[in-house]
Amino acid sequence: MSDLIVGGILPKGTRLPSERVFSEALGVSRMTFRQAIDGVQSSGYIERVVGRAGGSFVTHQRPTVDISNLVGLSRQLLKTAGSATSEVLAAETLVAPERVAAALELGSGAHVHRIQRIRFADGVPVVLENSFFPRDLFPSFLEHDLAGSLYQAMDSGYGKAPSSAEEELRPSLVAAEDAIYLGIRPETPVLGIIRTARCGDGAAVEYSEDVFRTDRMRIVVSGTLSPERHRSGA
């Protein structure tokens, strides 16, 4: 059923037929259909409304983002969302906080650029980014188009695009200030992702603390099995 929604055959707002009608149309048992629709609901494709005017309705489609993919958030969002935009909340150069200096392997007193942005999918705020970049590696970085691709600016302007990253996932309840930016209630469950990215020569080029709305995004992690591990059966 999710394929029908993603493919636009069942657009947003569509009221689904009853279980009996839909299961007969699909040629499956009502039990099988009920299990399928429960999975579709948990994925965020439909919502159920109780009452005389209730039923199951097609809701928003959660864009899919692979956090292990460094291709860039906007390009990923555009695969499953109609639009992907950014709003810059802050852009400044400051002495690196201790945790940032440690992650970026900088000495005491080193300066970093801090860029805070909200990322939107189809006009809905879905990610709050708080990113730091070593000033000495990226001089005049704040003069670039900060609402565009920062990774592209890192590549084209400095030849230091990230090629690998280590990420820590931290499920949590959103802080009151972050909730305002994301348009959600305080203490709503969110996914925090702390990332340290490195360029080809191994230098740490970005430290980021991001907050993802999992009610509006589908977060996945892809991976491949190396031939050596496959042969060993590990």
Secondary structure, 3 states (H helix, E strand, C coil): CHHHHHCCCCCCCCECCCHHHHHHHHCCCHHHHHHHHHHHHHCCCEEEECCCCCEEEECCCCCEEECCCCCCHHHHHHHHCCCEEEEEEEEEEEECCHHHHHHCCCCCCCEEEEEEEEEEECCEEEEEEEEEEECCCCCCHHHCCCCCCHHHHHHHHHCCCCCEEEEEEEEEECCHHHHHHHCCCCCCEEEEEEEEEECCCCCEEEEEEEEECCCCCEEECCCCCCHHHHHHCC
